[in-house]
Amino acid sequence: MAQSIFDIAGSAMRAQNLRLNTTASNLANANSVASSAEEAYKARHPVFAAMLDQEIGGVKTMGIVESAREPERRYEPGHPLSDEQGYVFSSNVDSVEEMANMMTATRSYQSNVDLLTTVKQLMLQTLKMGQ
């Protein structure tokens, strides 16, 4: 049973680590521009699924998907990446949404660390009872 708890928390922590990494990548590219909508950076988000098995559960990463939101089109005729009409296309990253993702992923990760710390302490207390 104890091994299952560590496996479940570990899979959740790996998932939140991936979420933090994709969020950091999105924020790093939030102000990037391109000469076409197709070349503009698209925000990426991991997709997770619950693993439900009779013996063990956890979090499974299904993949990473790109946001379908359209990039912003801005008129900047002097920009080196502007198209024939003078437009550049910025990434579709919503910085406020990404910051919220970062905060919830961090809190979830910390909750799993706290869970593992509590389980460890309970296991040590149980071992001490036998002495």
ChimeraX commands (.cxc) that place a marker at each C-alpha (Angstrom):
marker #1 position 0.00,0.00,0.00 radius 0.5
marker #1 position 2.74,2.48,0.92 radius 0.5
marker #1 position 4.52,1.94,-2.40 radius 0.5
marker #1 position 1.28,2.78,-4.18 radius 0.5
marker #1 position 1.04,6.09,-2.39 radius 0.5
marker #1 position 4.58,6.98,-3.45 radius 0.5
marker #1 position 3.88,5.94,-7.04 radius 0.5
marker #1 position 0.67,7.96,-7.23 radius 0.5
marker #1 position 2.24,11.08,-5.73 radius 0.5
marker #1 position 5.32,10.65,-7.93 radius 0.5
marker #1 position 3.23,10.46,-11.09 radius 0.5
marker #1 position 1.31,13.56,-10.03 radius 0.5
marker #1 position 4.55,15.42,-9.34 radius 0.5
marker #1 position 5.95,14.44,-12.76 radius 0.5
marker #1 position 2.75,15.70,-14.37 radius 0.5
marker #1 position 2.94,19.04,-12.57 radius 0.5
marker #1 position 6.63,19.34,-13.44 radius 0.5
marker #1 position 5.73,18.92,-17.13 radius 0.5
marker #1 position 2.95,21.49,-16.70 radius 0.5
marker #1 position 5.41,23.95,-15.14 radius 0.5
marker #1 position 7.91,23.41,-17.96 radius 0.5
marker #1 position 5.34,23.98,-20.71 radius 0.5
marker #1 position 4.04,27.06,-18.88 radius 0.5
marker #1 position 7.58,28.44,-18.62 radius 0.5
marker #1 position 8.08,27.82,-22.33 radius 0.5
marker #1 position 4.81,29.58,-23.12 radius 0.5
marker #1 position 5.75,32.59,-20.99 radius 0.5
marker #1 position 9.20,32.75,-22.57 radius 0.5
marker #1 position 7.57,32.97,-26.00 radius 0.5
marker #1 position 4.68,35.26,-25.04 radius 0.5
marker #1 position 6.11,38.30,-26.80 radius 0.5
marker #1 position 7.54,36.56,-29.85 radius 0.5
marker #1 position 6.41,37.62,-33.32 radius 0.5
marker #1 position 6.41,36.03,-36.76 radius 0.5
marker #1 position 5.68,37.04,-40.32 radius 0.5
marker #1 position 2.65,34.74,-40.65 radius 0.5
marker #1 position -0.05,33.22,-38.47 radius 0.5
marker #1 position 1.29,29.73,-39.19 radius 0.5
marker #1 position 4.79,30.63,-37.96 radius 0.5
marker #1 position 3.61,32.38,-34.78 radius 0.5
marker #1 position 4.30,30.57,-31.53 radius 0.5
marker #1 position 1.28,28.63,-30.29 radius 0.5
marker #1 position 0.79,28.06,-26.58 radius 0.5
marker #1 position 1.26,24.44,-25.55 radius 0.5
marker #1 position -0.62,22.61,-22.82 radius 0.5
marker #1 position -0.17,19.09,-21.47 radius 0.5
marker #1 position -3.13,16.71,-21.40 radius 0.5
marker #1 position -3.41,14.35,-18.44 radius 0.5
marker #1 position -5.60,11.38,-17.63 radius 0.5
marker #1 position -6.22,9.53,-14.39 radius 0.5
marker #1 position -4.78,6.01,-14.30 radius 0.5
marker #1 position -7.30,3.84,-12.55 radius 0.5
marker #1 position -6.24,0.28,-11.96 radius 0.5
marker #1 position -7.19,-2.21,-9.26 radius 0.5
marker #1 position -3.65,-2.16,-7.89 radius 0.5
marker #1 position -2.48,1.41,-8.43 radius 0.5
marker #1 position -3.62,4.79,-9.67 radius 0.5
marker #1 position -1.86,7.93,-10.74 radius 0.5
marker #1 position -1.57,10.48,-13.50 radius 0.5
marker #1 position -0.71,9.64,-17.08 radius 0.5
marker #1 position 0.48,12.20,-19.61 radius 0.5
marker #1 position -1.50,11.78,-22.81 radius 0.5
marker #1 position 0.48,14.37,-24.77 radius 0.5
marker #1 position 0.92,18.06,-25.38 radius 0.5
marker #1 position -1.52,20.03,-27.52 radius 0.5
marker #1 position -1.21,23.45,-29.12 radius 0.5
marker #1 position -3.77,26.14,-28.43 radius 0.5
marker #1 position -6.27,26.75,-31.24 radius 0.5
marker #1 position -6.58,30.43,-30.32 radius 0.5
marker #1 position -5.69,32.73,-33.22 radius 0.5
marker #1 position -2.48,34.79,-32.94 radius 0.5
marker #1 position -2.78,38.54,-32.60 radius 0.5
marker #1 position -2.23,40.45,-35.84 radius 0.5
marker #1 position -0.60,43.87,-35.37 radius 0.5
marker #1 position 0.16,46.56,-37.91 radius 0.5
marker #1 position 3.91,47.29,-37.69 radius 0.5
marker #1 position 5.14,48.14,-41.20 radius 0.5
marker #1 position 8.68,48.97,-40.04 radius 0.5
marker #1 position 9.22,45.62,-38.29 radius 0.5
marker #1 position 11.69,43.31,-40.06 radius 0.5
marker #1 position 9.22,40.39,-39.82 radius 0.5
marker #1 position 6.20,42.28,-41.17 radius 0.5
marker #1 position 4.41,40.75,-44.14 radius 0.5
marker #1 position 3.59,42.49,-47.46 radius 0.5
marker #1 position 0.74,44.41,-45.82 radius 0.5
marker #1 position 2.91,45.48,-42.86 radius 0.5
marker #1 position 1.49,43.07,-40.26 radius 0.5
marker #1 position 3.29,40.88,-37.74 radius 0.5
marker #1 position 1.70,38.01,-35.84 radius 0.5
marker #1 position 2.35,37.58,-32.14 radius 0.5
marker #1 position 2.01,34.39,-30.13 radius 0.5
marker #1 position -1.38,33.34,-28.82 radius 0.5
marker #1 position -0.07,33.02,-25.25 radius 0.5
marker #1 position -2.31,34.55,-22.59 radius 0.5
marker #1 position 0.16,35.59,-19.88 radius 0.5
marker #1 position -2.52,35.88,-17.18 radius 0.5
marker #1 position -3.76,32.35,-17.92 radius 0.5
marker #1 position -0.20,31.04,-17.90 radius 0.5
marker #1 position 0.54,32.66,-14.54 radius 0.5
marker #1 position -2.61,31.05,-13.12 radius 0.5
marker #1 position -1.46,27.69,-14.55 radius 0.5
marker #1 position 1.93,28.18,-12.94 radius 0.5
marker #1 position 0.44,28.95,-9.53 radius 0.5
marker #1 position -1.95,25.96,-9.58 radius 0.5
marker #1 position 0.77,23.59,-10.81 radius 0.5
marker #1 position 3.13,24.80,-8.08 radius 0.5
marker #1 position 0.47,24.36,-5.40 radius 0.5
marker #1 position -0.42,20.90,-6.66 radius 0.5
marker #1 position 3.24,19.90,-6.69 radius 0.5
marker #1 position 3.67,21.21,-3.15 radius 0.5
marker #1 position 0.56,19.33,-1.98 radius 0.5
marker #1 position 2.09,16.10,-3.22 radius 0.5
marker #1 position 5.38,16.89,-1.46 radius 0.5
marker #1 position 3.41,17.50,1.74 radius 0.5
marker #1 position 1.55,14.22,1.23 radius 0.5
marker #1 position 4.80,12.29,0.86 radius 0.5
marker #1 position 6.25,13.96,3.95 radius 0.5
marker #1 position 3.17,13.02,5.98 radius 0.5
marker #1 position 3.24,9.41,4.74 radius 0.5
marker #1 position 6.92,9.16,5.61 radius 0.5
marker #1 position 6.28,10.49,9.11 radius 0.5
marker #1 position 3.36,8.08,9.63 radius 0.5
marker #1 position 5.47,5.15,8.48 radius 0.5
marker #1 position 8.24,6.11,10.90 radius 0.5
marker #1 position 5.70,6.45,13.75 radius 0.5
marker #1 position 4.32,3.00,12.88 radius 0.5
marker #1 position 7.81,1.50,13.00 radius 0.5
marker #1 position 8.44,3.10,16.39 radius 0.5
marker #1 position 5.25,1.52,17.78 radius 0.5
marker #1 position 6.80,-1.93,17.38 radius 0.5
marker #1 position 9.78,-1.09,19.58 radius 0.5
marker link #1:1,2 radius 0.2
marker link #1:2,3 radius 0.2
marker link #1:3,4 radius 0.2
marker link #1:4,5 radius 0.2
marker link #1:5,6 radius 0.2
marker link #1:6,7 radius 0.2
marker link #1:7,8 radius 0.2
marker link #1:8,9 radius 0.2
marker link #1:9,10 radius 0.2
marker link #1:10,11 radius 0.2
marker link #1:11,12 radius 0.2
marker link #1:12,13 radius 0.2
marker link #1:13,14 radius 0.2
marker link #1:14,15 radius 0.2
marker link #1:15,16 radius 0.2
marker link #1:16,17 radius 0.2
marker link #1:17,18 radius 0.2
marker link #1:18,19 radius 0.2
marker link #1:19,20 radius 0.2
marker link #1:20,21 radius 0.2
marker link #1:21,22 radius 0.2
marker link #1:22,23 radius 0.2
marker link #1:23,24 radius 0.2
marker link #1:24,25 radius 0.2
marker link #1:25,26 radius 0.2
marker link #1:26,27 radius 0.2
marker link #1:27,28 radius 0.2
marker link #1:28,29 radius 0.2
marker link #1:29,30 radius 0.2
marker link #1:30,31 radius 0.2
marker link #1:31,32 radius 0.2
marker link #1:32,33 radius 0.2
marker link #1:33,34 radius 0.2
marker link #1:34,35 radius 0.2
marker link #1:35,36 radius 0.2
marker link #1:36,37 radius 0.2
marker link #1:37,38 radius 0.2
marker link #1:38,39 radius 0.2
marker link #1:39,40 radius 0.2
marker link #1:40,41 radius 0.2
marker link #1:41,42 radius 0.2
marker link #1:42,43 radius 0.2
marker link #1:43,44 radius 0.2
marker link #1:44,45 radius 0.2
marker link #1:45,46 radius 0.2
marker link #1:46,47 radius 0.2
marker link #1:47,48 radius 0.2
marker link #1:48,49 radius 0.2
marker link #1:49,50 radius 0.2
marker link #1:50,51 radius 0.2
marker link #1:51,52 radius 0.2
marker link #1:52,53 radius 0.2
marker link #1:53,54 radius 0.2
marker link #1:54,55 radius 0.2
marker link #1:55,56 radius 0.2
marker link #1:56,57 radius 0.2
marker link #1:57,58 radius 0.2
marker link #1:58,59 radius 0.2
marker link #1:59,60 radius 0.2
marker link #1:60,61 radius 0.2
marker link #1:61,62 radius 0.2
marker link #1:62,63 radius 0.2
marker link #1:63,64 radius 0.2
marker link #1:64,65 radius 0.2
marker link #1:65,66 radius 0.2
marker link #1:66,67 radius 0.2
marker link #1:67,68 radius 0.2
marker link #1:68,69 radius 0.2
marker link #1:69,70 radius 0.2
marker link #1:70,71 radius 0.2
marker link #1:71,72 radius 0.2
marker link #1:72,73 radius 0.2
marker link #1:73,74 radius 0.2
marker link #1:74,75 radius 0.2
marker link #1:75,76 radius 0.2
marker link #1:76,77 radius 0.2
marker link #1:77,78 radius 0.2
marker link #1:78,79 radius 0.2
marker link #1:79,80 radius 0.2
marker link #1:80,81 radius 0.2
marker link #1:81,82 radius 0.2
marker link #1:82,83 radius 0.2
marker link #1:83,84 radius 0.2
marker link #1:84,85 radius 0.2
marker link #1:85,86 radius 0.2
marker link #1:86,87 radius 0.2
marker link #1:87,88 radius 0.2
marker link #1:88,89 radius 0.2
marker link #1:89,90 radius 0.2
marker link #1:90,91 radius 0.2
marker link #1:91,92 radius 0.2
marker link #1:92,93 radius 0.2
marker link #1:93,94 radius 0.2
marker link #1:94,95 radius 0.2
marker link #1:95,96 radius 0.2
marker link #1:96,97 radius 0.2
marker link #1:97,98 radius 0.2
marker link #1:98,99 radius 0.2
marker link #1:99,100 radius 0.2
marker link #1:100,101 radius 0.2
marker link #1:101,102 radius 0.2
marker link #1:102,103 radius 0.2
marker link #1:103,104 radius 0.2
marker link #1:104,105 radius 0.2
marker link #1:105,106 radius 0.2
marker link #1:106,107 radius 0.2
marker link #1:107,108 radius 0.2
marker link #1:108,109 radius 0.2
marker link #1:109,110 radius 0.2
marker link #1:110,111 radius 0.2
marker link #1:111,112 radius 0.2
marker link #1:112,113 radius 0.2
marker link #1:113,114 radius 0.2
marker link #1:114,115 radius 0.2
marker link #1:115,116 radius 0.2
marker link #1:116,117 radius 0.2
marker link #1:117,118 radius 0.2
marker link #1:118,119 radius 0.2
marker link #1:119,120 radius 0.2
marker link #1:120,121 radius 0.2
marker link #1:121,122 radius 0.2
marker link #1:122,123 radius 0.2
marker link #1:123,124 radius 0.2
marker link #1:124,125 radius 0.2
marker link #1:125,126 radius 0.2
marker link #1:126,127 radius 0.2
marker link #1:127,128 radius 0.2
marker link #1:128,129 radius 0.2
marker link #1:129,130 radius 0.2
marker link #1:130,131 radius 0.2
view
